[in-house]
Amino acid sequence: MESQKSFVSWFRGSSPYIQAHRNKTFVISFGGEAVMADDFDHHVQDFALLSSLGIRLVLVHGIRPQVGQRLANAASAPRFHKHLRITDALALQCVKEAAGLVRVEIEALLSMGLANSPMAGCGLKVASGNFVTAKPIGVIDGVDYCHTGEVRRVDSAAIHQQLDQNNVVLISPIGYSPSGDVFNLSAEQVAMAVAIALKAEKLILLTEETCCNPDNGEQVRQMTSAEAGGFLQQYPALSDAISFPLKTAMECCHAGIGRVHLLNRTINGALLLELFSRDGIGTLVSSTPFEELRPATLGDIGGILELIKPLEQQGILAKRSREKIEMEIADYIIIERDGLIIGCTALHVYGQEQCGAIACLAVHPDYQGGARGNRMLEYVHRKAQQLKLDKLFVLSTQTMHWFIERGFLATDIHSLPEPLKGLYNPQRNSKILCKPIV
């Protein structure tokens, strides 16, 4: 019974994301290591599930370890410069062989109808092709990269045509020139170029490691592209498995991709946990803050009511009608996290008395303990200073000590401004607290 409740709760929580992701274009990049792993079929099942939920899916795979194996079999040492492979004639032959084999393996897995899996009966179709035009990198620092190239152009119209036919598009890290030459490309660079060309909603990078703070080992859950740049500067010794995806994420955000996700591909179900749960499982790099404190708008009223309703039922907050909140919406500020309102408060100003009243301060139970109440209080305090108010009042029945710890002092009803006296409800017997604005 408990597991049933857990499933129902999870499914209800995932439904907004199912709706939000439908008909959106996601580009997913994964290395050759993921293809060689024993659990790769789990990723393929998740790809199929995403497609069945209406997500337009473009997959970009890597082949570095596969190329390395072939060079080793040929007794040829791999050559790199600045983390890029120098692709001579033998290496190019290995690249062609590896790309062809990996593509066929992935297509075969995507074509399987596994019983008792998300792929059962879904009839998934896969499209591959010469979608990427490339040019040679040339000679850098005196080093000739030979057949290593960089993306010149992505045929976004051809990819969109395949996606419009409900096909999953599979792209190998190979580019072609108008003269018929073949170039070895970086899979992450191909994924970035494809995401930008398609104006994809998301780029998802399946990584070999979790992005953690080197100082304490804790996972970095989210950062803006600017914060990612600072993180890379602060920790120059980060492994390539994290630094390269972070750089790719930054470039994508700067080019207009709103969100890039870094997911440790060794976590079972990482894609589903990241895309269909509120807090996800990976590291989100976004062009704008994932969690934003801002003034409320009329479109936020429903979210505010949903947030404060349990607190009203418990008697912590006085009851407010939708009409009252709508009339006073300009007084409200909210904290929005990925479309969910997780915090709110209001500053009601009484201009003639040069004072204000803090009302309706609430934080979602799942996000308490993160100093969000302090952030809203500080915001209100700065706003009161800008309005040149002399003092702030708050009426509270159960959170008096929280305010007292932040500089509020107990007072009585006689100190309230006249409009607030008229609103005071003796039946609630709220404690009256006041703080001077300095």
C-alpha positions in Angstrom: 0.0 0.0 0.0 2.9 2.4 0.9 4.5 1.7 -2.5 1.3 2.4 -4.3 1.0 5.8 -2.5 4.6 6.5 -3.4 4.0 5.7 -7.0 0.8 7.9 -7.2 2.7 10.8 -5.5 5.6 10.4 -8.0 3.4 10.1 -11.0 1.3 13.2 -10.0 4.6 15.1 -9.5 5.9 14.1 -12.9 2.8 15.0 -14.9 3.6 18.7 -15.2 7.0 17.8 -16.7 5.4 15.2 -19.1 3.2 18.0 -20.4 6.0 20.6 -20.5 8.4 18.3 -22.4 6.0 17.1 -25.1 6.9 18.3 -28.6 10.2 19.8 -27.3 13.5 19.1 -28.9 16.2 17.5 -26.7 19.7 16.7 -27.8 21.4 14.0 -25.8 25.2 13.4 -26.0 27.0 10.3 -24.6 30.5 9.0 -25.0 31.7 5.7 -26.4 32.2 4.5 -22.8 28.5 4.5 -22.3 28.0 2.4 -25.5 30.5 -0.2 -24.2 28.9 -0.3 -20.7 26.9 -3.4 -19.7 23.9 -1.2 -18.8 23.7 0.8 -22.0 20.5 -1.0 -22.9 18.9 0.8 -19.9 19.8 4.1 -21.5 18.3 3.0 -24.8 15.1 2.0 -23.1 14.9 5.5 -21.5 15.6 7.1 -24.9 12.6 5.1 -26.2 10.4 6.1 -23.3 11.3 9.8 -23.9 10.3 9.5 -27.5 7.1 7.7 -26.7 6.2 10.7 -24.4 6.4 13.0 -27.4 9.9 14.4 -27.0 11.7 15.1 -30.2 15.0 13.3 -29.7 18.4 13.8 -31.2 21.2 11.4 -30.0 24.9 12.2 -30.5 27.3 9.4 -29.7 31.0 9.3 -29.1 33.6 6.7 -30.3 36.9 7.6 -28.5 37.5 4.3 -26.7 36.4 2.3 -29.8 38.9 4.2 -31.9 41.6 3.6 -29.3 40.9 -0.1 -29.3 41.3 -0.3 -33.1 44.6 1.7 -33.0 45.9 -0.6 -30.3 45.1 -3.7 -32.4 47.0 -2.1 -35.2 50.0 -1.4 -32.8 49.6 2.3 -33.4 49.8 4.7 -30.4 47.1 7.3 -30.3 48.2 10.9 -30.7 46.5 13.9 -29.1 47.2 17.6 -28.9 45.2 19.9 -26.6 42.9 17.0 -25.9 42.0 16.5 -29.6 43.0 13.4 -31.5 45.4 13.9 -34.4 43.6 11.8 -37.1 46.1 10.5 -39.6 45.1 8.1 -42.4 45.2 5.0 -40.1 43.3 6.8 -37.3 40.7 8.0 -39.9 40.1 4.4 -41.0 39.6 3.4 -37.4 37.2 6.3 -36.9 35.1 5.2 -39.9 35.0 1.6 -38.6 34.1 2.6 -35.0 31.4 5.1 -36.1 29.8 2.6 -38.4 29.8 -0.2 -35.8 28.6 2.0 -32.9 25.8 3.5 -35.0 24.6 0.1 -36.1 24.6 -1.2 -32.5 22.6 1.7 -31.3 20.1 1.4 -34.2 19.7 -2.3 -33.4 19.0 -1.6 -29.7 16.5 1.2 -30.6 14.8 -1.2 -33.0 14.2 -3.9 -30.4 10.8 -4.5 -28.9 11.8 -5.8 -25.5 9.0 -7.4 -23.5 8.1 -5.8 -20.2 10.1 -2.7 -21.0 9.2 0.9 -22.1 10.1 -0.2 -25.6 7.5 -2.9 -26.0 5.5 -2.2 -29.1 6.6 1.4 -29.5 7.8 0.9 -33.1 10.7 3.3 -32.8 12.2 4.6 -36.1 15.8 5.8 -36.3 17.2 8.2 -38.9 20.9 8.8 -39.5 22.6 10.8 -42.3 25.1 13.4 -43.4 23.6 16.2 -41.4 27.0 17.7 -40.4 29.2 19.6 -42.8 32.8 20.0 -41.5 36.1 21.6 -42.3 39.6 20.7 -41.2 41.1 22.2 -38.1 44.4 22.5 -39.9 47.7 23.3 -38.3 47.8 24.7 -34.8 51.1 25.4 -32.9 52.9 23.7 -35.7 50.8 20.5 -35.2 48.9 19.2 -38.3 45.6 17.7 -37.1 45.2 15.9 -40.5 41.7 14.6 -40.7 40.4 16.0 -37.4 37.8 18.7 -38.2 35.3 21.1 -36.7 31.7 21.7 -37.4 31.0 24.1 -40.3 27.3 23.8 -40.7 24.4 21.6 -39.4 21.5 20.8 -41.8 18.8 21.7 -39.3 16.0 21.6 -41.9 16.8 18.0 -42.7 16.9 17.0 -39.0 13.7 18.8 -38.3 12.1 16.9 -41.2 13.1 13.6 -39.6 11.8 14.8 -36.2 8.5 15.9 -37.8 8.1 12.3 -38.9 8.5 11.1 -35.3 11.9 9.6 -36.0 14.7 9.6 -33.4 17.8 11.2 -35.1 21.1 9.5 -34.4 24.3 11.5 -35.3 27.9 10.2 -35.3 30.9 12.4 -34.5 31.8 12.5 -38.2 31.5 15.4 -40.7 31.7 15.7 -44.4 33.0 18.4 -46.7 31.4 19.5 -50.0 34.4 17.9 -51.7 33.7 14.5 -50.2 36.3 14.5 -47.4 35.5 12.8 -44.1 36.5 14.4 -40.8 36.7 13.1 -37.2 34.9 15.4 -34.8 34.4 15.9 -31.1 31.1 14.4 -30.1 30.4 17.1 -27.5 31.1 19.8 -30.1 28.8 18.1 -32.6 26.1 17.9 -29.9 26.5 21.6 -29.1 26.4 22.7 -32.7 23.3 20.5 -33.3 21.5 21.9 -30.3 22.2 25.5 -31.3 21.2 24.9 -34.9 17.9 23.2 -33.9 17.3 25.8 -31.2 16.7 22.9 -28.9 15.1 23.3 -25.5 17.7 21.2 -23.7 21.2 19.8 -24.3 21.8 16.7 -22.0 25.4 15.5 -21.6 25.7 12.0 -20.1 29.1 12.2 -18.3 31.4 9.8 -16.7 31.5 11.6 -13.4 29.2 13.7 -11.1 30.0 17.4 -11.0 31.1 17.9 -7.4 32.7 20.8 -5.5 36.4 19.8 -4.9 36.4 21.5 -1.5 33.7 19.4 0.2 32.9 16.7 -2.4 29.2 17.8 -2.5 27.4 17.6 -5.8 26.9 21.0 -7.6 23.2 20.9 -8.4 22.8 24.0 -10.4 24.7 27.1 -11.6 24.3 29.8 -14.2 26.7 29.9 -17.1 28.5 32.8 -15.4 28.9 30.8 -12.2 30.2 27.8 -14.3 32.9 30.0 -15.7 33.9 31.1 -12.2 33.8 27.5 -11.0 36.3 26.5 -13.8 38.6 29.3 -12.9 38.5 28.5 -9.3 39.2 24.8 -9.8 41.6 24.6 -12.8 42.5 21.0 -11.9 39.0 19.6 -12.5 39.1 16.3 -14.5 38.4 16.5 -18.2 35.3 14.4 -17.6 33.7 17.4 -15.9 35.6 20.5 -17.2 34.9 19.7 -20.9 31.1 19.2 -20.4 31.0 22.4 -18.3 32.7 24.4 -21.0 30.3 23.0 -23.6 27.4 23.9 -21.3 28.6 27.5 -21.0 29.0 27.9 -24.8 25.5 26.5 -25.4 24.0 28.9 -22.8 25.8 31.8 -24.4 24.4 30.7 -27.8 20.8 30.7 -26.6 20.2 27.2 -25.2 18.4 27.9 -22.0 19.4 24.8 -20.1 22.1 22.2 -20.3 22.1 19.1 -18.0 25.1 17.2 -16.9 24.1 13.6 -15.8 26.3 10.9 -14.5 25.5 8.1 -16.9 26.3 5.4 -14.3 23.2 6.3 -12.3 20.3 4.0 -13.2 17.4 6.1 -14.6 19.4 9.4 -14.5 17.5 10.8 -17.5 14.1 10.1 -16.0 15.0 11.4 -12.5 16.4 14.6 -14.0 13.6 15.3 -16.4 10.5 14.2 -14.5 11.2 15.2 -10.9 11.3 18.6 -9.3 14.9 18.6 -8.1 16.5 16.2 -10.6 19.6 14.2 -10.1 22.3 16.0 -12.1 23.9 19.4 -12.5 21.9 22.0 -14.3 23.7 24.9 -16.1 21.3 27.6 -17.2 21.6 31.0 -18.8 19.4 32.5 -16.1 19.0 31.5 -12.5 17.1 28.2 -11.9 15.6 29.7 -8.7 14.5 33.4 -8.9 13.2 35.8 -6.3 11.0 38.4 -8.1 7.8 40.5 -7.8 4.7 38.5 -8.2 2.3 38.8 -11.2 -1.3 37.9 -11.7 -0.2 34.6 -13.3 1.3 33.6 -9.9 -1.9 33.8 -7.9 -2.7 30.1 -8.3 0.7 29.1 -7.2 0.6 31.4 -4.2 -2.8 30.0 -3.1 -1.5 26.5 -3.4 1.5 27.4 -1.3 -0.3 29.1 1.6 -3.4 26.9 1.8 -1.9 24.3 4.1 -0.6 27.1 6.4 -4.0 28.7 6.5 -5.6 25.4 7.4 -3.1 25.1 10.3 -3.9 28.6 11.5 -0.3 29.8 10.9 -1.5 32.3 8.3 -4.7 34.3 8.1 -7.0 33.2 5.3 -6.9 35.2 2.1 -9.3 35.0 -0.8 -8.1 34.9 -4.4 -9.8 38.3 -4.9 -7.8 39.9 -2.1 -4.5 38.6 -3.4 -5.4 39.7 -6.9 -6.1 43.3 -5.6 -2.8 43.3 -3.6 -0.6 41.4 -6.1 1.7 44.4 -6.5 2.7 43.9 -2.8 3.8 40.3 -3.2 7.1 38.8 -4.0 7.8 35.2 -4.7 10.6 32.6 -5.1 10.1 30.6 -8.2 12.0 27.4 -8.8 11.6 25.7 -12.2 8.1 27.0 -12.6 7.0 26.2 -9.0 6.4 28.9 -6.5 8.2 27.7 -3.4 8.2 31.0 -1.3 6.1 34.1 -1.0 5.6 37.2 1.2 4.0 40.6 0.9 4.9 44.1 1.9 1.8 46.3 2.5 2.7 49.9 2.6 0.9 52.6 4.7 2.3 55.7 3.2 0.8 58.3 5.6 2.3 56.5 8.6 5.6 55.9 6.9 5.4 52.2 7.8 4.8 48.8 6.3 3.5 45.4 7.3 5.0 42.1 6.3 2.3 39.5 5.5 1.9 36.0 4.2 5.5 34.9 4.6 5.7 31.2 3.6 8.2 28.7 2.3 7.3 25.3 0.7 8.0 22.5 3.2 10.4 20.7 0.8 12.6 23.8 0.6 12.7 25.0 4.2 16.1 25.3 5.9 17.8 26.9 2.8 17.7 30.5 4.1 14.9 31.4 1.6 12.9 33.1 4.3 15.9 35.3 5.1 16.2 36.2 1.4 12.6 37.3 1.2 12.9 39.3 4.5 16.1 41.0 3.2 14.3 41.8 0.0 11.4 43.4 1.9 13.8 45.3 4.1 15.6 46.8 1.1 12.3 47.7 -0.5 11.2 49.4 2.7 14.5 51.4 2.7 13.9 52.5 -0.9 10.4 53.6 0.0 11.9 55.6 3.0 9.7 53.8 5.5 10.5 54.2 9.2 9.4 50.8 10.5 8.1 47.4 9.6 5.3 45.5 11.5 4.4 41.8 11.5 1.5 40.0 13.0 2.3 36.4 14.0 0.7 33.5 15.9 3.4 30.8 15.7 6.5 32.2 14.1 7.3 35.1 16.6 10.7 33.8 17.6 11.8 33.6 14.0 11.2 37.3 13.6 12.6 38.2 17.0 15.8 36.5 16.1 16.0 38.8 13.1 15.7 42.1 15.0 11.9 42.4 15.6 10.6 43.5 19.0 7.3 42.8 20.7 4.9 45.8 20.9 1.1 46.3 21.4 -1.9 47.1 19.3 -1.6 50.8 20.1 1.5 51.2 18.1 -0.1 49.9 14.9 -1.1 52.3 12.1 -4.8 53.0 12.0 -5.5 50.9 8.8 -3.7 47.9 10.4 -5.6 48.3 13.7 -8.8 48.0 11.8 -7.6 44.7 10.3 -6.5 43.2 13.6 -8.5 40.1 14.5 -8.7 39.7 18.3 -9.9 36.0 17.8 -6.5 35.1 16.2 -4.7 37.0 19.1 -1.7 37.5 16.9 1.5 38.8 18.5 2.6 42.2 17.2 6.2 42.8 16.4 8.0 45.8 15.1 11.4 46.6 13.6 12.8 50.1 12.9 14.2 50.7 9.4 17.8 51.9 9.5 
